[in-house]
Every structure is written in structure tokens, then in C-alpha cells.
């Protein structure tokens, strides 16, 4: 049984029965059968499903947005933006999938050899709660366009969203069996990964869970794409536009209540302008409204679960005990629900918890450095490598520093965000593989060489005897 809780009140929302082994077995068999037929459908026809997905998402936007906010606490305006982003992603791949999957000619003795991109099969998608719709549709649009099927094992604190995704797929015209949501206990995932009907695995989640899934999938010799934790640096150099940098920094840290792998978490600021940056940053933080996530002017809702709030507070206390300076927030709010105020920790050093660990919640760590070289060194002094940002007016220097930062993405004078046009993913303990863009759609395909030898002239036809 899955029992969900409203993080804004701490009250029970609903309960859901888990799917039994027979249901799971039937879903896998149906997905495999449907995918064998789906792969034969031309990509130009397959993308019609993506158009249906976009229409279904937009048509149910109000209901799905409230569902997200109710189950995981995101402010309603951000939930609406999430649904719209999912629809945009579907539209994007509907337009570009055919070109991304087209055979690529390989010059070889004037023959017609090509590299082809064939579907790989049924993909197991293990998805998190923090973006309960986006994380799935980010994967699903290119995966279905490429001719694959999928089964979804979602986070167990967002089952209503998980079941709604199945509803959306049906409304969109998904072939029967090609997709299924499975409500199962995490202990059942290993058997799913090992099942011969599953061809590959995609996971968005914590680094710890990623290591477990990678080991299980590796044992079964199955392809994986892992998008894991992050401790993204936000580097502010002395020549940056401080007003703009500080304003973007507030959004970059506190969007989704700070519960995102690509939230900016470590603000690495040159000493010469650090005081002014901190002042501007704290002014922006003070304007954030903490409250009911269903209210449109709320910026900070509750954290998704009580244990996440407790763990975050422990990180704050350890960092302060080590000598950091508290500028804002610092402890859970004394009210119903799992509310933690936007918190700012200044004078954080590299040996402190808020620097060394991922802080998955509304806590910003400010680190002061003497110059750009030290900024990059400390940016790279982490086990993670997902996103990063550099703020400077010197574009030549920005380009050079971007190549020195260990991350899957570097945004110059901007906030790190996922976008269907660009590949998204990390290095080090932030995972491997890419989603989005042309590289994302080619993760779950068989990149196949089709070699064609030179054609030989046909032998002349013998003449009939006269």
C-alpha cells in the first residue's frame, strides 16, 4: 500500500494498492508485443503520438498542475510551467525526430553505406518526485519517437501523477500496451531490470540510488542513462553585472523550493565584490514569499517530505557549527507542513558540509575567493559535475573558463536549465549519458552500421540458340 501526504499540511492525501506480480508480468509482455509493432511504424507517423501527448497535457494543465502541487508541494505557478514545458518538449521532438533519426550516409567507395538508428526495445524509466511530469516526458518524447516502448516506476510519493501520466498517454493515442505505469515497491526494481523484456534503463534520482541501479543494470549488460545529484557552482567574478547576477542567483537557488539537481547550490564569488553580491542576494531572498503552494504569489512552498527537511536542517546546523555565517533563515518554520525558509550561509569553506554535500532544499552556500582561478578550482572541488554558471562581462575569459569547469553544462551569464534543444546530463557522480537534443534521442537506439559493397555488373544474358 502506498499512502501519500500533503507536504503543505502534513495530512494524509490518499492510499493506493500496489500492483501485484501478475499485473507487472502482463504489463511487460504487453509492452514487448506492442513495441515490436511500433518499431515498424515510420517515424513520420510515430511523432503523431507526440502531438497527441502535447495536446493532452495542455488540455489537462489545470488539473495536472494542482496534482503536482498537492503531492509534492511545488508552487502552483511552477507546476503550470512544468506542464507547459512537457508539452513543448513533445512538440519539439514531433518536429525534429525524423531528422535526428534519419540514416547518415558514410562515404565508402561510392557505395550507399549508412549509419542507421534503430529502436532498442522497452525501456524502464525510474523517475523522481521533484518534477513528476517533466522528468518522464523529457525521456518519453524522444524514446517513443525512436520506436521504443516504456514502463514507468515513479517515486512512491507521487502516485496520482504517475497514474495521470498513463491517462495522458492513452488520451494521446498511445498503442495499447506500449506504455504502462507500475505502482511497485522499490524492492521489486531489481527484478524488473533483470527481466529479459526490459532492454535498457533510465534513472533520474540520487547518486546513491544511481549506483545501485547501475550495478544491477551492469550485471544484466543493459544500457543505462543516469541523471543524478549535483552541487552546481554559480561563479560570480568581479566584473559581472552584480544586480542581474544576484537576481538570477535567487531564482537559480530557490526555484522548486531548491529541490533540483541543477539548482545552483554553491555561490563562488570574488572577494572584491562579495559583500555587495551578498547584500543584493539577501535583498532578493527577503522578497520571497513562503506559504500555501496553491496561492499564486507563493514563491517557496513546503519541502516534499519531512525527512528531507530534517536532513537539510542537519546540514545547516553542521555548517554553522563549523564557522559559517547565517544571513537568513536557518531552521524549520513552526507551523503545519514541511516548510523550511530560504536560508543563506555566508563564509562557507571547502571543508564544510554545505560545500561538500548536495543540499537538496532552499539553502544557499556563499564561498569567497580571491580570483577566477581559485573560483574554478573550488567549482571543480566536488564529486558532482552536472551544471554550472559563470558570470562576467569578459566573454573571451568566460569561454576559456567554461572549458576548465568540470560539468555537463556551463551557462555564461544565465541560469542552468534543461532545454529540448541542448543535450542535458552530467559527469563524475552526477551520472552519464545524455537526455534532450539530438544526443538524447540517440541514447536508446541501436546505432547500426549498414555497409553496402560495390555493385557488380550483371552477367550478360546468354542468347537463345538460333
C-alpha positions in Angstrom: 0.0 0.0 0.0 1.2 3.5 -0.9 0.0 6.3 1.4 0.6 9.9 0.3 0.9 13.0 2.4 0.2 16.6 1.6 3.5 18.3 2.4 1.8 21.7 3.0 -0.3 20.3 5.8 1.3 17.0 6.8 -2.1 15.4 6.4 -2.8 12.1 4.6 -3.9 12.5 1.0 -4.8 9.1 -0.4 -3.8 5.4 -0.4 -3.1 3.2 -3.4 -2.8 -0.6 -3.8 0.5 -1.8 -5.3 0.4 -3.7 -8.5 1.0 -7.4 -7.9 3.5 -9.6 -9.8 0.8 -10.9 -12.2 0.0 -7.3 -13.2 3.6 -6.4 -13.7 4.3 -9.6 -15.8 1.3 -8.8 -18.0 2.4 -5.2 -18.5 5.9 -6.2 -19.6 4.6 -8.8 -22.0 2.2 -6.3 -23.5 4.9 -3.6 -23.8 7.2 -6.0 -25.6 4.5 -7.1 -28.0 3.4 -3.6 -28.7 6.9 -2.3 -29.2 7.6 -4.9 -31.9 4.8 -3.5 -33.9 5.6 0.1 -33.0 9.1 -0.1 -34.3 7.8 -0.8 -37.8 5.7 2.3 -37.9 7.5 5.1 -39.8 8.9 7.8 -37.6 6.7 10.3 -39.5 3.7 8.5 -38.1 5.2 7.8 -34.7 5.5 11.5 -34.0 1.8 11.9 -34.3 1.7 10.4 -30.8 3.9 13.2 -29.5 1.4 15.7 -30.9 -1.3 14.0 -29.0 0.7 14.0 -25.8 1.2 17.7 -26.1 -2.5 18.3 -26.6 -3.5 16.1 -23.7 -1.0 17.9 -21.4 -2.2 21.3 -22.3 -5.9 20.2 -22.2 -5.5 19.0 -18.6 -3.0 21.6 -17.5 -5.0 23.0 -14.6 -5.8 19.6 -13.1 -2.3 18.2 -13.6 -0.7 21.3 -12.1 -2.8 21.1 -8.9 -1.9 17.4 -8.7 1.8 18.1 -8.7 1.4 20.8 -6.1 -0.8 18.7 -3.9 1.5 15.7 -3.9 5.0 17.3 -3.7 4.4 20.9 -2.7 5.7 22.9 -5.7 4.2 26.4 -6.0 1.3 26.2 -8.4 2.8 28.7 -10.9 5.8 26.4 -11.2 3.6 23.4 -11.6 1.8 25.0 -14.5 5.2 25.9 -16.1 6.2 22.3 -15.7 3.2 21.0 -17.7 3.8 23.6 -20.4 7.4 22.6 -20.7 6.5 19.0 -21.1 4.1 19.9 -23.9 6.8 22.0 -25.6 9.3 19.1 -25.4 6.7 16.8 -27.2 6.2 19.5 -29.9 10.0 19.8 -30.3 10.6 16.2 -30.9 7.5 15.9 -33.1 9.2 18.5 -35.4 12.8 17.2 -35.2 12.7 13.5 -34.6 12.6 12.4 -38.2 15.7 14.4 -39.0 17.5 13.2 -35.8 16.8 9.6 -36.7 17.5 9.8 -40.4 20.1 7.4 -41.8 23.5 9.1 -42.1 25.4 8.3 -45.3 29.0 7.1 -44.8 31.2 7.7 -47.9 32.8 4.4 -48.8 33.9 3.6 -52.3 30.9 5.4 -53.7 28.5 2.9 -52.1 25.4 3.6 -50.2 26.6 2.6 -46.7 24.8 4.3 -43.8 24.6 4.6 -40.1 21.0 3.7 -39.0 19.3 4.4 -35.7 17.0 1.5 -34.8 14.8 1.2 -31.7 16.3 -0.7 -28.8 13.1 -2.1 -27.2 11.2 -1.5 -23.9 12.9 1.0 -21.6 12.4 1.0 -17.8 12.0 4.6 -16.6 12.7 5.2 -12.9 11.6 8.7 -12.1 11.8 11.1 -9.1 9.2 13.2 -7.4 10.7 16.7 -7.8 9.5 17.2 -11.4 7.0 14.4 -11.6 5.8 15.1 -15.1 8.8 16.8 -16.7 11.3 14.0 -15.8 9.1 11.4 -17.5 8.2 13.4 -20.7 11.8 14.6 -21.1 12.6 10.9 -21.6 9.4 9.7 -23.2 9.0 12.0 -26.2 12.3 11.1 -27.8 12.1 7.4 -26.7 8.6 6.9 -28.3 9.6 8.8 -31.4 12.6 6.5 -31.8 10.3 3.5 -31.8 10.7 2.3 -28.2 8.2 1.2 -25.6 8.4 2.1 -21.9 7.3 1.2 -18.4 7.4 3.7 -15.6 8.3 3.1 -12.0 7.7 6.5 -10.4 8.5 7.8 -6.9 6.1 6.5 -4.4 5.1 9.8 -3.0 3.6 10.9 -6.4 1.4 8.0 -7.5 -1.5 10.3 -8.6 0.9 11.9 -11.0 2.2 8.6 -12.1 -1.3 7.3 -12.9 -2.2 10.6 -14.6 0.7 10.1 -17.0 -0.8 6.7 -18.1 -4.1 8.5 -18.6 -2.3 11.2 -20.8 -0.7 8.5 -22.9 -4.0 6.8 -23.5 -5.7 10.0 -24.4 -2.8 10.9 -26.8 -3.4 7.7 -28.8 -0.6 5.5 -27.5 -0.9 2.0 -28.9 -2.3 -0.4 -26.3 0.4 -1.9 -24.1 3.2 0.3 -25.4 3.4 2.1 -22.1 2.4 1.3 -18.5 2.7 2.9 -15.1 3.7 0.3 -12.4 3.0 1.0 -8.8 5.5 -1.2 -7.1 7.8 -1.3 -4.1 11.4 -0.2 -4.7 12.5 -3.7 -3.7 10.9 -5.0 -7.0 13.0 -2.9 -9.2 16.0 -5.2 -9.4 13.8 -8.0 -10.8 12.4 -5.6 -13.4 15.9 -4.6 -14.5 17.0 -8.2 -14.8 13.9 -9.2 -16.8 14.7 -10.0 -20.5 11.8 -8.0 -21.7 13.5 -4.8 -20.5 16.2 -3.6 -22.9 17.5 -0.5 -21.1 17.1 1.7 -18.0 16.9 5.4 -17.5 17.0 6.9 -14.0 16.8 10.4 -12.6 17.5 10.4 -8.9 20.1 10.4 -6.2 23.7 9.4 -6.7 23.2 6.6 -4.1 20.3 5.1 -5.9 22.0 5.6 -9.3 25.0 3.5 -8.1 22.6 0.7 -7.1 20.7 0.8 -10.4 23.9 1.0 -12.4 25.2 -2.1 -10.7 22.0 -4.0 -11.4 21.8 -2.9 -15.0 25.5 -3.6 -15.5 25.1 -7.1 -14.2 22.4 -7.6 -16.8 24.5 -5.9 -19.5 21.8 -3.3 -20.2 22.2 0.3 -21.4 21.6 3.0 -18.8 21.2 6.7 -18.8 21.7 8.2 -15.3 20.9 11.8 -14.3 21.9 12.0 -10.6 22.9 14.5 -8.0 24.5 17.9 -8.3 26.2 20.6 -6.4 26.3 23.2 -9.1 28.7 26.2 -8.8 27.5 29.7 -9.6 30.6 31.7 -10.2 30.4 35.5 -9.9 33.5 37.4 -11.0 34.4 40.9 -10.1 33.4 42.4 -13.5 29.9 40.8 -13.5 26.7 42.7 -13.6 26.0 42.2 -9.9 22.4 43.3 -9.9 21.4 40.8 -12.6 23.7 38.1 -11.3 22.1 38.4 -7.8 18.6 38.4 -9.1 19.2 35.3 -11.3 21.0 33.7 -8.4 18.0 33.9 -6.2 15.8 32.1 -8.8 18.6 29.6 -9.6 18.8 28.5 -6.0 15.2 28.6 -4.8 13.1 27.5 -7.8 11.2 24.3 -6.9 12.0 25.0 -3.3 15.6 24.3 -4.0 14.8 20.7 -4.8 16.5 20.1 -8.1 19.7 18.5 -9.2 20.6 21.6 -11.3 19.7 24.2 -8.7 22.7 26.5 -8.2 24.0 25.4 -4.7 27.5 26.9 -4.2 27.8 30.6 -5.0 31.5 31.2 -5.6 32.1 34.9 -5.5 35.3 37.0 -6.0 36.2 38.7 -2.7 36.3 42.2 -4.2 32.6 42.2 -4.8 31.4 39.6 -2.3 29.9 42.0 0.2 27.8 43.7 -2.4 26.7 40.5 -4.0 25.6 39.0 -0.6 23.7 42.2 0.1 21.9 42.1 -3.2 21.3 38.4 -2.9 19.8 38.7 0.6 17.5 41.6 -0.5 16.1 39.2 -3.2 15.7 36.4 -0.7 13.8 38.6 1.7 11.2 39.2 -1.1 10.4 35.5 -1.5 7.0 34.6 0.0 6.8 31.3 1.9 3.3 29.9 2.1 0.5 27.9 0.7 1.8 26.5 -2.6 -1.7 26.7 -4.1 -1.6 30.6 -3.8 -0.2 32.3 -6.9 2.0 34.7 -5.1 3.8 32.0 -3.2 7.5 31.5 -4.1 8.5 28.9 -1.6 6.2 26.1 -0.7 6.9 23.1 1.6 9.7 20.6 1.1 8.3 17.4 -0.4 8.8 15.2 2.7 9.5 15.7 6.4 12.7 13.5 6.3 14.1 15.7 3.6 13.5 18.8 5.7 15.2 17.2 8.7 18.2 16.1 6.7 18.6 19.6 5.3 18.4 21.3 8.7 21.1 18.9 10.0 23.4 20.1 7.1 22.7 23.7 8.0 23.5 23.2 11.7 26.8 21.4 10.9 27.9 24.1 8.6 27.1 26.8 11.1 28.9 24.9 13.8 31.9 24.8 11.6 32.0 28.6 11.4 29.8 29.7 8.6 27.7 32.9 9.0 23.9 32.8 8.9 22.4 35.6 6.8 18.8 34.4 6.5 16.5 31.5 7.6 18.2 28.7 9.3 15.5 26.5 10.9 12.2 24.9 10.0 9.1 27.1 10.4 6.9 26.4 13.4 3.8 25.5 11.6 2.0 22.6 9.9 3.7 21.1 6.9 7.3 20.7 5.9 8.3 24.4 5.5 12.0 25.4 5.5 12.6 29.1 4.8 15.1 30.3 2.2 18.4 30.2 4.0 21.7 31.9 3.2 25.0 30.7 4.6 28.0 33.1 4.1 31.7 32.5 4.5 31.3 28.8 3.7 34.7 27.0 3.4 35.5 23.9 1.3 35.6 21.6 4.3 32.1 22.5 5.5 29.1 20.3 4.9 27.2 22.8 2.8 30.2 22.8 0.4 31.0 19.1 0.4 27.5 17.7 0.2 24.5 18.3 -2.1 22.0 20.5 -0.2 18.6 19.4 -1.7 16.4 22.3 -0.4 16.3 26.1 0.0 19.8 26.7 1.3 22.5 28.8 -0.5 26.2 28.5 0.4 28.4 31.5 -0.4 32.1 30.9 -0.8 34.5 33.8 -1.2 37.6 33.5 -3.4 40.5 35.8 -4.4 40.3 35.3 -8.2 38.9 33.5 -11.1 41.5 30.7 -11.0 40.5 29.9 -7.4 36.9 30.1 -8.3 37.3 27.4 -11.0 39.4 25.2 -8.7 36.7 25.3 -6.0 34.0 24.8 -8.6 35.7 21.6 -9.6 36.3 20.5 -6.0 33.3 18.3 -5.8 32.3 14.7 -6.6 29.5 16.1 -8.9 29.6 17.6 -12.4 26.1 18.4 -13.6 25.6 22.1 -14.3 27.5 25.3 -13.7 27.2 29.1 -14.3 29.8 31.8 -14.8 29.1 35.5 -14.6 31.4 38.0 -16.2 31.4 40.7 -18.8 34.6 39.4 -20.4 33.3 36.9 -23.0 36.8 35.7 -24.0 37.7 34.8 -20.5 34.2 33.3 -19.9 34.8 31.0 -22.9 38.2 29.9 -21.6 36.9 29.3 -18.1 33.9 27.3 -19.4 36.3 24.8 -20.8 38.0 24.4 -17.5 34.9 23.7 -15.4 34.1 20.0 -14.9 30.4 19.9 -15.8 27.9 18.6 -18.3 26.8 22.2 -19.0 28.2 25.7 -18.4 25.8 28.7 -18.7 27.5 32.0 -19.1 25.5 34.9 -17.6 22.5 32.8 -17.2 20.7 30.2 -15.1 21.3 26.5 -15.7 18.1 24.9 -17.2 17.2 21.9 -19.3 16.0 22.7 -22.8 15.0 20.3 -25.6 17.4 21.9 -28.0 20.5 21.1 -26.0 21.9 17.8 -24.5 21.5 17.5 -20.8 23.4 15.3 -18.3 26.5 15.2 -16.1 29.9 13.7 -15.4 31.6 12.2 -12.3 29.0 11.2 -9.7 26.3 13.2 -11.5 25.8 10.3 -13.9 26.4 9.6 -17.5 24.5 9.6 -20.8 22.5 12.5 -22.2 18.9 13.5 -22.5 17.4 16.0 -24.9 18.7 17.3 -28.2 19.9 15.0 -30.9 22.2 13.2 -28.5 19.3 12.4 -26.2 17.1 10.7 -28.8 20.1 8.6 -29.8 20.7 7.2 -26.3 18.1 4.5 -26.6 18.7 3.3 -30.2 20.9 0.7 -31.8 23.4 2.8 -33.8 23.8 0.3 -36.6 26.3 0.3 -39.4 24.8 -0.9 -42.7 27.7 -1.5 -45.1 26.9 -1.8 -48.8 29.5 -3.3 -51.1 30.2 -2.1 -54.6 27.6 -3.4 -57.0 28.9 -5.7 -59.7 27.7 -5.6 -63.3 25.2 -8.2 -64.1 26.4 -11.1 -66.3 25.2 -10.8 -69.9 22.1 -12.9 -70.6 23.0 -15.8 -72.9 21.4 -15.7 -76.3 18.9 -18.4 -77.1 20.1 -20.8 -79.7 19.0 -20.0 -83.2 
